[in-house]
Amino acid sequence: MLSAQIKNAKEDIDEFCRKLEKSEKYFDASLCKHTLLKIHPLLEGIITDHDRKLVTEFWYRVAHYLGVQFGIDAALEADRLQEEPASEIVTSMTDAILGEGKKLEDALEDTALIKKVKQLFRECGIPVGMKSDIVKHAFSKPRGYAGDYGIIEIVYDNKISSRGIGYCADKRFLNDDYARAVRSRKTMMRKMLAAFLGNPPGPTVKILNVACGSCREIKELFEQKTFDTLEKIQFTLVDHDQQALDFSMKVLSHSPSNVEYRTLCHSVYDYLKEPETYRKIFDGQDLVYTIGLADYIPDQRLKDLIAFLFSVVRPGGKLVFAHKDSKNYSPLAPDWWCDWTFHLRDMQETVDLVKSSGIRGYNLSVERETETNIIFFIIIEKTT
Ligand SMILES: C[S@@+](CC[C@H](N)C(=O)[O-])C[C@H]1O[C@@H](n2cnc3c(N)ncnc32)[C@H](O)[C@@H]1O
């Protein structure tokens, strides 16, 4: 049915959009047409008939999808539709088009082509996507990189802030597997910290939090418990973004009096260039942890980082890092909508990275958050 409609002639495009305008309650036919015309230069550059057919079919679905999204936007603006029912349509259609996008990615012979398709998808969809404050932040990356402390704070707050179609996109974003997993990761890390401080190795403990962002898990930890029996809890907070560190110091200013903070504005890549210099700064940590970083780091560098962080753990101490499980998670919405990608690994692949990182003298265990089953924590205890 769809393939019969797929001819590149302009009349066919008009006919396709006209039919949808009649069948869809909320639809922007001119946007649909505009979207369809946009794909032509890309189609002309595709070498195989196989790939051209797949991209064409997918793009008609995209035009349908975006036609409805822009139609919903107009209906919300005109008060012909309310945000909650609109949200249901937006979510189910978004899930469906992302599923089609995944199928396309798996089926294309030319892997570079998918990047161009995603880019065009964003270009056509972003005028409506930008009406969501959250999508706008994730897409425009105001700190110059994906996954800054600000967007993670938004995910933790879990509050819709936009109106109209923006409300629908905020809601879809906050309910995405990614956001649910990030919230659950933070909660699990808070619990791990509480367990660690509840059974401390001595009266003074040293904890290094790498890529600390907003330190929400620490803030929540001390809001719930104070660990008065400990003489001193020394946190070293590292992030490459000074704004994240400044934000953290502000939110942690009400911590108990036995807690000390040291902030260091470093990129972890500096540790790989000059490990000896940085080792002296950190040596002898009881606990080193990093959540929300490993998925952004390519294999060899992650191995080197694991080796460096393990080297600053004292014997008997632990290195803990969190990772998303590619078996349970496909980052479709961040990727297609916001050009926000991760290094995808499953648990075994990540364990294998640790094993080939060159570290010696450890016990390795894995724990999972059970809220989404997406995040696992690798726990490496130094034995010697
Ligand atoms: C996804 S956030 C996670 C923040 C925090 N750990 C949390 O879970 O809420 C990633 C953090 O890593 C920091 N970051 C990214 N690349 C980094 C690098 N190369 N060195 C140090 N920090 C980095 C970012 O600034 C950001 O605060």
The ligand as an SDF file (V2000), in Angstrom:
LIG
                    3D

 27 29  0  0  0  0  0  0  0  0999 V2000
   25.4370   12.5520   32.5620 C   0  0  0  0  0  0  0  0  0  0  0  0
   26.2320   13.6780   33.6430 S   0  0  0  0  0  0  0  0  0  0  0  0
   26.2940   12.7530   35.1360 C   0  0  0  0  0  0  0  0  0  0  0  0
   26.5150   13.6460   36.3200 C   0  0  0  0  0  0  0  0  0  0  0  0
   26.4380   12.9650   37.6780 C   0  0  0  0  0  0  0  0  0  0  0  0
   27.4680   11.9840   37.8610 N   0  0  0  0  0  0  0  0  0  0  0  0
   25.0780   12.3490   37.8560 C   0  0  0  0  0  0  0  0  0  0  0  0
   24.9560   11.1330   37.6810 O   0  0  0  0  0  0  0  0  0  0  0  0
   24.1280   13.0710   38.1170 O   0  0  0  0  0  0  0  0  0  0  0  0
   27.8780   13.6100   33.0400 C   0  0  0  0  0  0  0  0  0  0  0  0
   28.8270   14.5280   33.7530 C   0  0  0  0  0  0  0  0  0  0  0  0
   30.1300   14.2280   33.2770 O   0  0  0  0  0  0  0  0  0  0  0  0
   30.8410   15.4060   33.1010 C   0  0  0  0  0  0  0  0  0  0  0  0
   31.9020   15.1040   32.1150 N   0  0  0  0  0  0  0  0  0  0  0  0
   31.7160   14.7820   30.8210 C   0  0  0  0  0  0  0  0  0  0  0  0
   32.9060   14.5480   30.2340 N   0  0  0  0  0  0  0  0  0  0  0  0
   33.8370   14.7130   31.1880 C   0  0  0  0  0  0  0  0  0  0  0  0
   35.2440   14.6140   31.1950 C   0  0  0  0  0  0  0  0  0  0  0  0
   35.9140   14.3040   30.0850 N   0  0  0  0  0  0  0  0  0  0  0  0
   35.9030   14.8300   32.3420 N   0  0  0  0  0  0  0  0  0  0  0  0
   35.2260   15.1680   33.4760 C   0  0  0  0  0  0  0  0  0  0  0  0
   33.8890   15.2890   33.5250 N   0  0  0  0  0  0  0  0  0  0  0  0
   33.2050   15.0580   32.3920 C   0  0  0  0  0  0  0  0  0  0  0  0
   29.8180   16.4030   32.6350 C   0  0  0  0  0  0  0  0  0  0  0  0
   30.2140   17.7380   32.8610 O   0  0  0  0  0  0  0  0  0  0  0  0
   28.6040   16.0130   33.4710 C   0  0  0  0  0  0  0  0  0  0  0  0
   28.5630   16.7200   34.6780 O   0  0  0  0  0  0  0  0  0  0  0  0
  1  2  1  0
  2  3  1  0
  2 10  1  0
  3  4  1  0
  4  5  1  0
  5  6  1  0
  5  7  1  0
  7  8  2  0
  7  9  1  0
 10 11  1  0
 11 12  1  0
 11 26  1  0
 12 13  1  0
 13 14  1  0
 13 24  1  0
 14 15  1  0
 14 23  1  0
 15 16  2  0
 16 17  1  0
 17 18  1  0
 17 23  2  0
 18 19  1  0
 18 20  2  0
 20 21  1  0
 21 22  2  0
 22 23  1  0
 24 25  1  0
 24 26  1  0
 26 27  1  0
M  CHG  2   2   1   9  -1
M  END
$$$$
